[in-house]
């Protein structure tokens, strides 16, 4: 009996010596303690799913930083000194232009209204330059070299431009009250100043992040110079290229509006002769990207009954339609209303500015992301 039990125990390998040869069990970590586990991999809305989904994006982080920095900047004395200097220079320049060009050396009662209009126009130009300089003055650091730094610089410069707009609008409303002028022009100027602050801040920051150093500054200044000087100069330089001599017909039943502009007319079959025609509709779209012309176009729509405000937009629309001389070329006999541009000139100017600023911002963001990738690899 004892021999049979010992033989059975030997077959089952339950001897103490055999236990030492067995491998120890291996335990694998599961759940949140497992290596490579991320809390955002869970399903549903439990506590394990509140990871990257609740993290704000780069734009949100940049916007909050920009607003915080802008608030600190607005509370500084330097910002208000800069804003006051630009406003006073705009007003003084407007008064000087009115005395020299409008009133002939004296400052009459009507000069207040002209000074108000010119001050609003010059403030649009000042807001554009300030936003550009603020965007260009933001230096890149090791932490801000990426796309988040670009957005922060753009938002910061644009926000400072909007703060300047608020202060300038208050001053314009004071001038409007003193000169008994329509306050709508101050609102138009405020809207254009906000838009130009966003555009010129984007041009400066986009170029700076696209080409860090002197290359970015040169690109930014070149783009700004085109929008402030080059576009109008290009239109003037291209005028000889759009000059043609075309046959003209006799114009009948000409009707003019309250400002002396041709509102409607009829073309006679009778041949008048060969006249010189400038097809300005081919080149005028280049010039309307200037901030002052954008302001003038919107100001004319806001105050259509004011001759001193609406004459320039009317002339621009006429140049955009190419109808300075009626009944020329292939004009047929019959009623012929004053032509209109296919696309409003103001929208053309806004679209041109947005295209230029957007191109630089997208290129700057792509370049900053590429530099981030190179540093991380």
C-alpha positions in Angstrom: 0.0 0.0 0.0 2.7 2.5 0.9 4.7 1.7 -2.2 1.6 2.4 -4.4 1.1 5.9 -2.7 4.7 6.9 -3.2 4.6 5.9 -6.8 1.4 8.0 -7.4 2.9 11.0 -5.7 6.0 10.7 -7.9 3.7 10.7 -11.0 1.9 13.9 -9.9 5.2 15.9 -9.4 4.2 17.3 -6.1 7.5 16.8 -4.5 9.2 19.9 -2.9 12.1 19.6 -5.3 9.9 19.9 -8.3 8.2 23.1 -6.9 11.5 24.9 -7.1 11.7 24.3 -10.8 8.3 25.9 -11.7 8.4 29.5 -13.1 7.0 32.3 -10.9 3.7 33.8 -12.1 3.9 37.1 -14.1 1.4 39.8 -13.3 0.4 42.4 -16.0 -0.8 45.9 -15.0 -4.2 46.9 -16.5 -6.3 50.0 -16.3 -4.9 53.4 -15.5 -1.7 51.9 -14.1 -0.8 50.3 -17.4 2.0 51.9 -19.3 0.9 53.9 -22.4 -2.6 54.3 -20.9 -4.2 57.8 -21.7 -7.2 59.1 -19.9 -8.8 60.4 -23.1 -9.0 56.8 -24.5 -12.0 56.0 -22.4 -15.5 55.8 -23.8 -18.3 58.0 -22.7 -18.2 61.1 -20.6 -16.6 59.7 -17.4 -13.7 61.0 -15.5 -11.3 59.2 -17.7 -12.4 61.1 -20.8 -11.6 64.6 -19.7 -8.1 64.9 -21.2 -7.2 66.7 -24.3 -10.8 67.3 -25.2 -11.1 70.0 -22.5 -7.7 71.6 -23.3 -8.2 75.0 -25.1 -6.8 75.3 -28.6 -3.9 77.5 -29.6 -6.2 80.3 -30.7 -8.0 80.4 -27.4 -4.7 80.5 -25.4 -3.3 83.2 -27.7 -6.5 85.3 -27.4 -6.5 85.1 -23.6 -2.8 86.1 -23.4 -3.3 88.9 -25.9 -6.3 90.4 -24.0 -4.4 90.1 -20.8 -1.3 91.9 -22.3 -3.5 94.4 -24.0 -5.2 95.3 -20.7 -1.8 95.8 -19.1 -0.8 98.0 -22.1 -3.9 100.1 -22.0 -3.3 100.9 -18.3 0.2 102.2 -19.1 0.9 105.9 -19.7 2.9 105.2 -22.8 -0.1 103.9 -24.7 -2.2 107.0 -23.9 0.6 109.3 -24.8 1.0 107.5 -28.2 -2.8 107.7 -28.8 -3.1 111.3 -27.8 -0.1 112.2 -30.0 -1.6 110.5 -33.1 -5.0 112.1 -32.5 -3.6 115.6 -32.0 -1.3 115.3 -35.0 -4.3 114.1 -37.1 -6.5 117.0 -36.0 -3.7 119.6 -36.4 -2.9 118.3 -39.9 -6.5 118.4 -40.9 -6.9 122.0 -39.7 -3.8 123.0 -41.6 -5.0 121.3 -44.8 -8.4 123.1 -44.5 -6.7 126.5 -44.0 -4.4 126.0 -47.0 -6.6 124.2 -49.5 -10.2 125.0 -48.6 -10.7 128.3 -46.9 -7.7 130.1 -48.4 -5.8 131.1 -45.4 -8.6 131.7 -42.9 -10.4 129.4 -40.5 -14.1 130.0 -40.9 -17.1 128.3 -39.4 -17.4 125.9 -42.3 -13.8 124.9 -41.7 -14.9 123.0 -38.6 -16.9 120.5 -40.7 -14.0 120.0 -43.1 -11.5 119.5 -40.2 -13.8 116.9 -38.7 -13.9 114.9 -42.0 -10.2 115.1 -42.6 -9.4 114.2 -39.0 -11.5 111.1 -39.3 -9.7 110.1 -42.5 -6.3 110.8 -41.0 -7.1 108.7 -37.9 -7.9 105.8 -40.2 -4.4 106.1 -41.6 -3.0 106.5 -38.0 -4.7 103.4 -36.8 -3.3 101.4 -39.7 0.3 102.6 -39.0 0.0 102.1 -35.2 -1.3 98.5 -35.6 1.5 97.8 -38.1 4.2 99.2 -35.8 2.8 97.4 -32.8 2.8 94.1 -34.6 6.3 94.6 -35.9 7.7 95.6 -32.5 6.7 92.3 -30.8 9.9 90.2 -30.5 9.9 86.5 -30.9 11.1 84.5 -28.0 11.9 80.8 -27.6 8.4 80.2 -26.2 6.6 82.3 -28.8 8.4 81.2 -31.9 5.6 78.8 -32.9 2.1 79.3 -34.3 0.7 80.2 -30.9 3.2 83.0 -30.6 2.1 84.3 -34.0 -1.5 84.4 -33.0 -0.7 86.0 -29.7 1.3 88.8 -31.5 -1.5 89.3 -34.1 -4.3 89.4 -31.5 -2.2 91.7 -29.2 -1.4 94.3 -31.9 -5.0 94.2 -33.2 -6.5 94.6 -29.7 -4.3 97.6 -29.1 -5.5 99.1 -32.4 -9.1 98.5 -31.2 -8.4 100.3 -27.9 -7.0 103.2 -29.9 -10.1 103.2 -32.0 -12.3 103.6 -29.0 -10.3 106.6 -27.7 -10.3 108.2 -31.2 -14.0 107.7 -31.7 -14.7 109.6 -28.5 -12.6 112.5 -29.8 -14.4 112.4 -33.2 -17.7 112.5 -31.5 -16.6 115.6 -29.6 -15.5 117.2 -32.9 -18.8 116.2 -34.5 -20.8 117.9 -31.7 -18.7 121.1 -31.9 -19.0 121.3 -35.7 -22.6 120.3 -35.9 -21.6 117.5 -38.3 -23.2 114.1 -38.7 -22.0 111.6 -36.1 -22.4 108.8 -38.6 -18.9 109.6 -40.0 -17.4 108.9 -36.6 -19.0 105.5 -36.7 -17.8 104.8 -40.2 -14.3 105.8 -39.2 -14.4 103.5 -36.1 -15.5 100.5 -38.2 -12.7 101.1 -40.8 -10.1 101.7 -38.0 -11.0 98.3 -36.5 -10.7 96.6 -39.8 -7.4 98.2 -40.7 -6.0 97.4 -37.3 -6.7 93.7 -37.9 -5.3 93.8 -41.4 -2.1 95.8 -40.7 -1.4 93.9 -37.5 -1.7 90.6 -39.5 0.6 91.9 -42.2 3.3 92.8 -39.7 3.1 89.6 -37.6 2.7 87.3 -40.6 5.8 88.7 -42.3 7.8 88.7 -39.1 7.0 85.0 -38.4 7.5 84.0 -42.0 11.0 85.5 -42.3 12.5 86.2 -38.8 14.9 89.1 -38.8 15.5 91.8 -41.5 13.8 89.8 -44.2 10.5 89.8 -42.4 10.7 93.5 -41.7 11.5 94.3 -45.4 8.6 92.1 -46.5 6.2 93.8 -44.0 7.3 97.3 -44.9 7.0 96.6 -48.6 3.5 95.3 -48.3 2.5 98.3 -46.2 4.1 100.7 -48.6 2.1 99.2 -51.4 -1.2 99.6 -49.5 -0.5 103.2 -48.4 1.4 104.5 -51.5 2.1 102.0 -54.2 -1.5 101.1 -55.1 -2.5 104.7 -55.9 0.9 105.3 -57.7 0.3 102.2 -59.8 -3.1 103.5 -61.0 -1.6 106.8 -62.0 1.4 105.1 -63.7 -1.0 102.8 -65.6 -3.3 105.5 -66.9 -1.3 106.0 -70.2 -1.7 102.3 -70.8 -5.5 102.4 -70.7 -5.8 105.6 -72.9 -7.6 105.0 -76.2 -9.2 107.1 -79.0 -12.8 105.9 -79.7 -15.7 107.3 -81.7 -18.4 109.2 -79.8 -22.0 110.0 -80.4 -24.0 113.0 -79.6 -25.4 113.0 -76.1 -29.1 114.0 -75.7 -31.4 114.6 -72.7 -28.8 114.7 -70.1 -30.1 114.7 -66.6 -28.0 115.5 -63.6 -28.4 114.9 -59.9 -28.2 117.4 -57.0 -24.4 117.4 -57.1 -24.1 118.0 -60.9 -23.3 114.4 -61.8 -24.7 112.8 -64.9 -27.6 110.6 -63.8 -29.0 109.5 -67.2 -28.7 110.4 -70.8 -29.6 109.2 -74.3 -27.2 108.5 -77.2 -28.0 109.9 -80.6 -27.1 108.0 -83.8 -25.3 111.1 -85.0 -21.5 110.8 -85.0 -19.7 113.4 -82.9 -16.1 112.6 -83.5 -13.1 110.8 -82.1 -12.4 111.5 -78.4 -9.7 110.5 -75.9 -11.0 107.9 -73.4 -9.3 106.6 -70.3 -10.6 103.1 -69.4 -10.1 103.6 -65.7 -12.3 100.6 -65.0 -9.3 98.4 -65.8 -7.0 99.8 -63.2 -9.1 101.6 -60.5 -9.4 98.4 -58.5 -5.8 98.6 -57.6 -6.2 102.0 -55.9 -9.3 101.2 -53.8 -7.2 99.0 -51.5 -6.0 102.2 -49.9 -7.4 102.7 -46.3 -8.4 106.3 -47.0 -10.3 105.4 -50.1 -12.1 102.6 -48.3 -13.1 105.1 -45.7 -14.3 107.6 -48.3 -16.4 105.0 -50.1 -18.2 104.0 -46.8 -18.5 107.6 -45.7 -20.3 108.5 -48.9 -22.8 105.7 -48.4 -23.4 106.8 -44.8 -24.0 110.5 -45.7 -25.3 110.4 -49.3 -26.9 113.9 -48.9 -23.6 115.7 -48.0 -21.9 116.9 -51.1 -18.5 117.4 -49.4 -18.5 113.7 -48.4 -20.2 111.9 -51.3 -18.4 113.6 -54.3 -15.3 111.5 -54.0 -17.1 108.1 -53.7 -19.2 109.2 -56.7 -16.1 110.0 -58.8 -14.6 106.7 -57.8 -17.7 104.7 -58.8 -17.7 106.6 -62.1 -14.1 105.7 -62.7 -14.8 102.1 -61.8 -17.6 101.9 -64.3 -15.6 103.8 -67.0 -18.4 106.2 -67.8 -16.7 109.5 -67.5 -17.5 110.2 -71.2 -21.0 109.0 -72.2 -21.9 107.5 -75.6 -18.4 106.4 -76.7 -17.3 103.2 -78.4 -20.1 100.7 -78.9 -22.7 102.7 -77.1 -26.1 102.3 -78.8 -28.8 104.9 -79.2 -31.5 105.0 -76.5 -31.7 105.5 -72.8 -28.5 104.8 -70.9 -28.3 105.0 -67.2 -25.1 105.9 -65.3 -23.0 102.7 -65.2 -22.2 100.8 -62.1 -19.2 98.6 -61.3 -19.8 94.8 -61.3 -18.4 94.5 -57.8 -18.6 97.4 -55.3 -15.3 99.2 -55.0 -15.3 99.1 -51.2 -15.6 95.3 -51.2 -12.9 95.1 -53.8 -10.6 97.1 -51.6 -11.5 95.1 -48.5 -10.9 91.8 -50.4 -7.5 92.9 -51.6 -6.4 93.8 -48.1 -7.7 90.6 -46.6 -6.0 88.5 -49.3 -2.7 90.1 -48.7 -2.9 89.9 -44.9 -4.3 86.4 -45.0 -1.5 85.1 -47.3 1.2 86.4 -45.0 -0.5 85.0 -41.9 -1.0 81.6 -43.4 2.6 81.5 -44.7 3.9 82.7 -41.3 2.0 80.1 -39.5 3.2 77.3 -41.8 6.8 78.5 -41.4 6.5 78.7 -37.6 5.1 75.1 -37.5 7.9 73.9 -39.6 10.4 75.4 -37.3 8.6 73.8 -34.3 8.9 70.5 -36.0 12.5 70.9 -36.8 13.3 71.8 -33.2 11.3 68.9 -31.8 12.8 66.3 -34.1 
